[in-house]
Amino acid sequence: MTMSIERKLAIFSFFSGVVLGYLSILVTNFTKIPLLNIFLVAIYIVLSKFVLEASKLVEKNSFKWWFSKCFWMLILFWFVFWTIFVNLVYDIA
């Protein structure tokens, strides 16, 4: 049974969102520059496209296709898990 490309990208986006959410918290705590998180996510998005295409897990497609199928989910999952980790790390009192 083979998985569709969209399903593979959804799974990839979920786990990448968890990892990026945690890395964003570490970067913010280490550098004290919250804007660096946006650059971290942008660099990861571009690198993931090239790595997935080079490893032949998905075929080459246009950037518009990648943006609609994978990157919106990745940004959503990153934001959700980043928000969860921020609320776990910082005491809002």
Backbone torsions as a table, in degrees:
resi	resn	phi	psi	omega
1	MET	NA	125.4	-179.8
2	THR	-102.7	147.9	177.3
3	MET	-92.2	148.2	177.2
4	SER	-74.1	161.5	-179.8
5	ILE	-62.5	-39.7	-179.3
6	GLU	-63.2	-37.8	179.4
7	ARG	-68.3	-41.5	176.9
8	LYS	-60.5	-42.8	-179.2
9	LEU	-69.5	-32.3	177.1
10	ALA	-66.6	-42.7	177.9
11	ILE	-65.1	-43.6	177.4
12	PHE	-60.4	-43.5	-179.3
13	SER	-64.1	-39.3	-179.7
14	PHE	-62.6	-53.9	-177.3
15	PHE	-68.4	-34.5	176.0
16	SER	-66.1	-37.0	177.8
17	GLY	-63.5	-38.8	177.5
18	VAL	-64.8	-47.6	-178.3
19	VAL	-65.2	-44.7	179.7
20	LEU	-66.4	-35.3	176.5
21	GLY	-61.4	-43.4	179.0
22	TYR	-69.3	-42.5	178.4
23	LEU	-63.7	-33.8	178.5
24	SER	-64.2	-39.1	176.9
25	ILE	-65.2	-42.9	179.1
26	LEU	-64.1	-42.4	179.6
27	VAL	-64.5	-41.9	179.6
28	THR	-64.8	-42.4	179.7
29	ASN	-68.0	-34.0	-177.0
30	PHE	-79.4	-45.8	-173.9
31	THR	-97.4	-20.3	-176.2
32	LYS	62.5	25.7	177.4
33	ILE	-122.0	97.1	-176.5
34	PRO	-64.4	-26.9	-179.3
35	LEU	-66.6	-20.0	178.5
36	LEU	-63.3	-24.7	178.1
37	ASN	-62.4	-39.4	-179.9
38	ILE	-64.3	-41.9	177.8
39	PHE	-65.7	-38.5	177.4
40	LEU	-60.5	-45.1	179.8
41	VAL	-67.1	-42.3	-180.0
42	ALA	-63.3	-43.3	178.1
43	ILE	-64.4	-41.4	179.6
44	TYR	-64.1	-38.6	179.5
45	ILE	-62.9	-46.6	-179.0
46	VAL	-66.5	-44.3	179.5
47	LEU	-65.4	-37.6	-178.9
48	SER	-65.8	-35.4	177.2
49	LYS	-60.8	-48.1	-178.1
50	PHE	-69.4	-37.5	-179.6
51	VAL	-68.9	-43.1	179.4
52	LEU	-65.8	-37.0	177.6
53	GLU	-72.5	-38.0	-179.4
54	ALA	-69.7	-32.4	-179.6
55	SER	-85.2	2.7	176.2
56	LYS	64.1	22.7	174.7
57	LEU	-73.5	-32.6	174.7
58	VAL	-135.7	154.2	179.4
59	GLU	-80.7	165.0	-178.3
60	LYS	-71.2	132.4	177.8
61	ASN	-137.8	170.9	179.8
62	SER	-72.4	162.1	179.8
63	PHE	-64.4	-33.4	178.3
64	LYS	-61.8	-41.5	178.1
65	TRP	-63.2	-45.6	179.3
66	TRP	-61.9	-40.5	-178.1
67	PHE	-64.5	-38.8	-178.0
68	SER	-79.3	-30.2	-175.0
69	LYS	-93.4	-32.5	-170.8
70	CYS	-123.1	-46.0	-167.8
71	PHE	-71.5	-33.1	176.3
72	TRP	-63.5	-41.2	177.8
73	MET	-66.1	-40.7	179.9
74	LEU	-62.1	-44.6	178.4
75	ILE	-64.6	-40.1	178.1
76	LEU	-63.1	-50.0	-179.8
77	PHE	-64.2	-38.8	176.8
78	TRP	-60.0	-47.0	-177.7
79	PHE	-64.2	-42.0	-179.9
80	VAL	-62.4	-50.0	-177.4
81	PHE	-72.9	-32.1	174.0
82	TRP	-61.6	-42.5	178.7
83	THR	-63.4	-42.0	178.0
84	ILE	-62.9	-46.9	-178.7
85	PHE	-66.7	-36.0	177.3
86	VAL	-62.4	-43.4	-178.8
87	ASN	-71.4	-24.7	175.7
88	LEU	-79.1	-34.3	-175.0
89	VAL	-82.2	-46.4	-174.4
90	TYR	-93.7	135.5	177.9
91	ASP	-88.5	117.2	179.7
92	ILE	-98.0	94.5	-176.4
93	ALA	-125.0	NA	NA
